Amino acid sequence: MTEGSAMNIIINQLEILLIMLARPVVQRQILAVIIVSLVVWFLSQAIINWLHPRLVNSITIRLVKERQGRFFRLLPAAQHLYFPLLGLILIQLTAWLFEQDNLTAGLIRISAAIFAIVLIYRVLLAITYIWTSERRALRYRSRILIPIFIVLPLLIFLNEVVNLGSLFAIKILDVLGLQITMGQITLAIVWVYVFFILGWVTEEGLRQVIMPRTSADLGVVNTVITISRYLILVTGVLVVFNALGVNLTSLALIGTGLSVGVGFGMQQIIANFISGIVLLFEQSLRPGDVIEVNNQQGTVQKLNIRSTIIRTADNVEIIVPNETFLTSQLTTFTRSDQLVRVSIPVGVSYDSDPKQVRQLLLDTAVKHGLVRPEPAPTVFFDGFGESSIDFTLLIWVDDPTRRRAVRSDLYFMIWETLTKHNIEIPFPQRDFNLRNGWSEFAQVMMNQPDARVRPATTAVKKEK
């Protein structure tokens, strides 16, 4: 079919539509549908504003609220059912009156079907809000209910006013001898939507239903969920190609010829894809793991085929290519155990009693609620520093994400404890030994009275 003939078909369908709209019998039905819709809208608003609040606040409803919470949640949603329900009743009554007067009522019957579809949509939407959270219900509404219940009335209306068969037969593309019609493209779009929703619903169902009820490892469950979703999507791609009339054998031959060139251009994407499959099956990284990558610590939120989403303590999401985890060193704090050790270095002055310091550090550590009693906190005497005697307090916590917070809390507590016991935390100092140069130094100081030496940081000794 040429471009001119396709345009002729569209123009002919538009002319047929205009001719039909010019007919008095059609105009009469359109006017009746408009009047019924306006009447229904005013009636539904009156019921919502006057009757509905009284029903919700009545004593009977309060008893239902106490005993059947889910049923009570349906009552506020019932206000959205008044318009389609009243519309369906009045439009059916209008069609009956038209037929009693031997008047054509085809468009009115179509309007009744559309009101029925709107009623079903709002009932399903109310049930969704009752049985799921509001956030999840909004996702179901935007991804499933709205697309379906917009397309259905549109198809019903178009099927009555135009010849959909002629429109679907229009050829849109002609690629390598393959002629693709509008009907094939429409069917392919429908299949893309169906398999996209099927993959999303499968993933949601497995995460919300299977994961909370199974004792299997979360990494294994995540692998099953991810592989299932991608299998559904791959199946959808094959179905879409079949709907477009593409020969999969010839497609494989073309893919073989392009594989070398595409391989160089998509090398990183393929590497990340393969790395994702390895991570899923190897289970070296799982959702919920606390890791450190590129000097940033975070929790693995989702492990996809191409990349991994990590959420940091600042609630920032980082998308890391999967190849990074296989080609560079990765620090994980929860691979096999949540228990991690935290080191807290402390230095005190040389006037302090090391045994007392050790006991004070141990007593301070056990006072923190997140410090594990087993393994018990430990204090090591690290040695004699330039300005202090150095210790390291080692404690264990079972929440890797709180390591920094626990270290900070203990530093505050150690400072208060050492201050209370008059134990000094020294700062760096230097001693200058002038040996035989004391007289020269004294002469310089006498000649330059403005010169100062900080007594807190520098101590001068005269060697006898």
C-alpha positions in Angstrom: 0.0 0.0 0.0 1.5 3.3 -1.0 1.7 6.5 1.1 -1.1 8.1 -1.0 -3.5 5.2 -0.5 -2.8 5.2 3.2 -3.6 8.9 3.4 -6.8 8.3 1.3 -7.9 5.7 3.8 -7.5 8.1 6.7 -9.3 10.9 4.8 -12.1 8.6 3.9 -12.6 7.5 7.5 -12.6 11.2 8.6 -15.2 12.0 6.0 -17.4 9.1 7.1 -17.1 10.3 10.7 -18.1 13.9 9.7 -21.1 12.6 7.7 -22.2 10.4 10.6 -21.9 13.4 13.1 -24.1 15.5 10.7 -27.0 13.0 10.9 -29.8 14.2 13.3 -30.2 10.7 14.8 -26.5 10.8 15.9 -26.8 14.3 17.2 -29.9 13.3 19.2 -28.0 10.5 20.9 -24.9 12.6 21.6 -27.1 15.3 23.2 -28.9 12.7 25.3 -25.5 11.3 26.5 -24.3 14.8 27.4 -27.5 15.6 29.3 -27.3 12.3 31.2 -23.6 12.8 32.1 -24.4 16.3 33.5 -27.3 15.1 35.5 -25.3 12.2 36.9 -22.4 14.5 37.8 -24.7 16.9 39.8 -26.4 13.9 41.5 -23.2 12.3 42.5 -21.8 15.5 43.9 -25.0 16.0 45.9 -24.7 12.5 47.3 -21.0 13.0 48.1 -21.5 16.3 49.9 -24.7 15.5 51.7 -25.4 11.8 52.1 -21.9 10.2 52.2 -20.6 12.1 55.3 -23.7 11.1 57.2 -23.2 7.5 56.3 -19.6 7.5 57.4 -20.3 9.2 60.7 -23.3 7.1 61.6 -23.3 4.8 64.7 -23.6 1.7 62.5 -20.5 2.6 60.5 -18.6 3.3 63.7 -19.3 -0.3 64.8 -18.2 -1.6 61.5 -15.0 0.5 61.8 -14.2 -1.2 65.1 -14.9 -4.7 64.0 -14.0 -4.8 60.3 -11.3 -2.3 59.5 -10.8 -3.3 55.8 -14.6 -3.0 55.1 -14.6 0.5 56.7 -11.7 1.6 54.4 -14.1 0.9 51.5 -16.6 3.5 52.7 -14.5 6.6 51.8 -13.7 5.0 48.5 -17.4 4.4 47.8 -17.8 8.1 46.9 -15.9 7.4 43.7 -18.5 4.8 42.6 -21.5 7.1 42.6 -20.9 8.7 39.3 -20.3 5.6 37.1 -23.0 3.6 39.0 -25.7 6.4 38.5 -24.5 7.0 35.0 -24.9 3.3 34.1 -28.4 3.2 35.5 -29.6 6.5 33.8 -27.9 5.7 30.5 -29.6 2.3 30.4 -32.9 4.0 31.2 -32.3 6.5 28.4 -31.6 3.7 25.9 -34.8 1.9 26.9 -36.8 5.1 26.4 -35.2 5.6 23.0 -36.0 2.1 21.9 -39.6 2.4 23.2 -40.0 5.4 20.8 -38.4 3.3 18.0 -35.4 5.6 18.0 -31.9 4.4 17.3 -29.9 4.0 20.5 -26.6 2.6 19.3 -24.3 5.3 20.6 -26.2 5.4 23.9 -25.5 1.6 24.3 -21.9 2.4 23.7 -22.0 5.0 26.4 -23.5 2.5 28.7 -20.6 0.1 28.1 -18.1 3.0 28.8 -19.9 3.8 32.1 -19.6 0.1 33.0 -15.9 0.1 32.2 -15.4 3.2 34.4 -17.4 1.5 37.2 -15.2 -1.6 37.0 -12.1 0.6 37.0 -13.1 2.4 40.2 -14.1 -0.8 42.0 -10.8 -2.3 41.2 -9.0 0.9 42.3 -11.0 0.9 45.6 -10.0 -2.8 46.3 -6.4 -2.0 45.5 -6.3 0.8 48.0 -8.0 -1.4 50.6 -5.6 -4.4 50.3 -2.3 -2.6 49.7 -0.5 0.4 50.9 -1.2 3.8 49.3 2.2 4.0 47.7 1.8 0.6 46.1 -1.7 1.3 45.1 -0.6 4.4 43.2 1.9 2.3 41.3 -0.8 -0.3 40.3 -3.1 2.5 39.3 -0.6 4.3 37.1 1.0 1.2 35.5 -2.0 -1.1 35.1 -5.4 0.3 35.7 -5.2 3.7 34.0 -3.6 2.4 30.7 -6.1 -0.5 30.4 -9.2 1.5 31.2 -8.2 4.3 28.9 -7.5 2.1 25.9 -10.7 -0.1 26.3 -13.2 2.8 26.0 -11.2 4.3 23.2 -11.2 1.1 21.2 -14.9 0.6 21.8 -15.7 4.1 20.6 -13.4 3.9 17.5 -14.7 0.6 16.5 -18.2 2.1 16.2 -17.4 5.3 14.4 -14.6 4.2 12.1 -13.4 1.1 10.3 -10.5 -0.1 12.5 -9.7 -2.9 10.1 -8.9 -0.4 7.3 -6.8 1.7 9.6 -4.8 -1.3 11.0 -4.1 -2.4 7.4 -2.2 0.8 6.6 1.5 0.0 5.9 3.8 2.2 8.0 7.3 0.8 7.3 9.0 -1.2 4.5 12.4 -2.4 5.8 14.4 -5.0 3.8 11.3 -6.3 2.1 9.4 -6.5 5.5 6.2 -4.5 5.4 4.9 -3.5 8.8 1.3 -2.3 9.2 -0.3 -0.1 11.8 -2.1 -3.1 13.2 1.2 -4.9 13.7 2.8 -1.9 15.4 -0.3 -1.6 17.6 -0.1 -5.3 18.5 3.6 -5.0 19.2 3.0 -2.1 21.6 0.4 -4.1 23.4 2.7 -7.0 23.8 5.5 -4.7 25.1 3.1 -3.4 27.7 1.8 -6.8 28.7 5.3 -8.3 29.2 6.6 -5.2 30.9 3.7 -5.4 33.4 4.0 -9.1 33.7 7.7 -8.8 34.6 7.0 -6.0 37.1 4.1 -7.8 38.8 6.1 -11.0 39.0 9.0 -9.2 40.7 6.6 -7.3 43.0 4.8 -10.5 43.9 8.0 -12.4 44.7 9.4 -9.6 46.8 6.3 -8.9 48.7 4.8 -12.5 49.1 7.7 -15.0 48.7 10.6 -13.2 50.4 8.8 -12.5 53.8 7.6 -16.1 54.0 10.8 -18.0 53.0 13.8 -18.8 55.1 16.1 -19.0 52.0 19.1 -16.7 51.7 18.1 -13.3 50.4 20.8 -13.4 47.8 19.3 -16.6 46.3 15.8 -15.1 46.4 17.1 -12.0 44.7 18.7 -14.1 42.0 15.5 -16.0 41.3 13.5 -12.7 41.1 16.0 -11.0 38.8 16.4 -14.0 36.5 12.6 -14.5 36.3 12.1 -10.8 35.4 14.7 -10.9 32.6 13.4 -14.2 31.2 9.9 -12.7 31.0 11.4 -9.6 29.2 13.4 -11.8 26.8 10.2 -13.8 26.0 8.4 -10.5 25.4 11.0 -9.4 22.9 10.6 -12.6 20.9 6.8 -12.2 21.0 7.1 -8.6 19.8 9.4 -9.6 16.9 6.9 -12.3 16.0 4.0 -9.8 16.1 6.0 -7.6 13.7 6.4 -10.5 11.3 10.2 -10.6 11.7 11.8 -13.9 10.8 13.9 -14.9 13.8 16.2 -17.0 11.7 17.1 -14.0 9.5 17.4 -11.9 12.6 19.9 -14.3 14.0 22.0 -14.1 10.7 21.9 -10.3 10.8 22.9 -10.4 14.5 25.8 -12.6 13.7 27.1 -10.2 11.1 26.7 -7.2 13.5 28.1 -8.9 16.6 31.7 -8.1 15.9 31.1 -4.4 15.3 28.6 -4.1 18.1 30.8 -6.0 20.4 33.5 -3.4 20.3 31.1 -0.5 20.8 29.2 -2.2 23.6 32.1 -3.9 25.3 31.5 -2.2 28.7 27.8 -2.9 28.6 28.4 -6.6 27.8 31.1 -6.8 30.5 28.7 -5.3 33.1 25.9 -7.7 31.9 28.1 -10.8 32.3 29.4 -9.5 35.7 25.9 -9.1 36.9 25.1 -12.7 36.0 28.3 -13.8 37.8 27.3 -11.8 40.9 23.8 -13.2 40.9 24.9 -16.8 40.8 28.1 -16.5 42.8 26.3 -14.7 45.7 29.4 -12.7 46.5 27.2 -9.6 46.8 23.6 -9.5 48.0 20.9 -6.9 48.8 21.4 -5.7 52.4 25.1 -6.1 52.4 27.1 -3.2 53.9 30.1 -2.6 51.7 32.7 0.0 51.0 33.5 0.9 47.4 35.5 3.9 46.1 36.0 5.1 49.7 32.2 5.3 50.2 30.3 3.0 52.6 26.7 2.1 51.9 24.1 -0.7 51.8 23.3 -2.7 48.7 19.7 -1.9 47.8 19.2 -3.7 44.5 21.4 -6.0 42.4 20.5 -5.6 38.7 22.0 -7.3 35.6 24.0 -4.2 34.5 24.5 -2.2 37.7 24.1 -2.3 41.5 22.3 0.4 43.5 24.0 1.3 46.8 22.5 3.7 49.4 24.9 5.6 51.6 24.4 6.9 55.1 23.5 10.3 53.6 20.5 8.6 51.8 22.3 9.1 48.5 21.9 6.3 45.9 25.1 5.4 44.0 24.8 3.3 40.8 27.9 1.2 40.4 28.6 -0.8 37.2 28.8 -4.5 38.1 32.2 -4.9 36.5 33.7 -2.8 39.3 32.9 -5.5 41.9 34.8 -8.2 39.9 37.8 -6.2 38.7 38.6 -4.2 41.9 39.0 -4.9 45.6 35.7 -4.7 47.5 35.3 -4.4 51.3 32.1 -6.0 52.6 31.2 -5.9 56.3 28.3 -8.4 56.2 29.4 -11.1 53.7 29.2 -13.9 56.3 28.7 -12.1 59.6 27.3 -8.7 60.8 29.8 -8.5 63.6 32.6 -6.0 63.1 35.4 -4.7 65.2 36.0 -1.0 65.8 39.4 0.4 66.8 39.6 3.6 69.0 43.2 4.9 69.5 43.7 6.9 72.7 46.9 8.7 74.0 47.5 9.9 77.5 50.3 11.8 79.2 53.3 10.1 80.8 52.1 11.1 84.2 49.2 8.7 83.9 48.9 5.2 85.4 48.6 2.7 82.5 46.7 0.2 84.5 44.2 2.8 85.6 43.8 4.1 82.0 43.2 0.5 80.8 40.4 -0.1 83.4 38.8 3.3 82.7 38.6 2.6 79.0 37.1 -0.9 79.6 34.5 0.5 82.0 33.6 3.3 79.5 33.2 0.9 76.6 30.7 -1.5 78.4 28.4 1.5 79.2 27.6 2.0 75.5 24.4 0.1 74.5 25.7 -1.0 71.0 29.0 -2.4 72.3 28.8 -6.2 72.4 29.6 -7.9 75.7 30.9 -10.9 73.8 33.5 -10.7 72.4 34.5 -8.5 75.3 36.2 -5.1 74.8 39.9 -5.2 74.9 42.6 -2.6 75.5 46.2 -2.9 74.0 49.2 -0.9 75.2 50.6 0.1 71.8 53.8 1.8 73.0 55.5 5.0 74.1 54.9 7.8 71.7 56.7 11.1 71.4 54.2 13.0 73.6 52.0 10.3 75.0 51.7 6.7 76.0 49.4 5.1 73.4 46.5 2.6 73.8 44.0 1.1 71.5 40.5 0.3 72.6 38.9 -2.6 70.6 35.2 -3.1 70.7 32.7 -5.2 68.7 29.4 -4.1 67.2 26.8 -6.0 65.2 25.6 -3.1 63.0 28.3 -2.0 60.5 26.4 1.1 59.6 26.7 2.4 63.1 30.5 2.1 63.3 31.2 5.8 63.0 28.4 6.8 65.4 29.7 4.3 68.0 33.3 5.6 67.7 32.1 9.2 68.1 30.0 8.4 71.2 32.9 6.6 72.8 35.3 9.5 72.2 32.9 11.8 74.0 32.5 9.3 76.9 36.3 8.7 77.1 37.0 12.5 77.2 34.5 12.9 80.1 36.0 9.9 82.0 39.6 11.0 81.6 38.8 14.6 82.5 36.9 13.4 85.6 40.0 11.4 86.8 42.4 14.3 86.0 44.1 12.3 83.2 45.7 14.5 80.6 45.4 13.9 76.9 48.6 15.6 75.7 49.4 17.5 72.5 52.6 17.2 70.6 55.8 18.7 72.2 59.4 19.1 71.3 62.5 19.4 73.5 65.5 21.4 72.2 68.9 20.4 73.6 71.3 23.3 73.0 74.4 21.5 74.5 77.2 24.1 74.4 75.1 26.7 72.6 73.3 28.0 75.7 75.4 31.1 76.0 74.8 32.1 72.4 71.1 31.5 72.7 70.9 33.6 75.9 72.8 36.4 74.1 70.3 36.3 71.2 67.4 36.5 73.6 69.0 39.5 75.4 69.6 41.3 72.2 66.0 40.5 70.9 63.6 41.0 73.8 60.6 40.7 71.5 61.4 37.1 70.7 59.1 34.6 72.3 59.2 30.8 72.7 55.9 29.1 73.4 56.3 27.3 76.7 53.4 24.9 75.9 55.0 23.6 72.8 58.7 24.1 73.3 60.8 23.2 76.3 64.5 24.4 76.4 67.0 22.5 78.5 70.5 23.5 79.4 72.9 20.6 79.5 75.2 20.7 82.4 
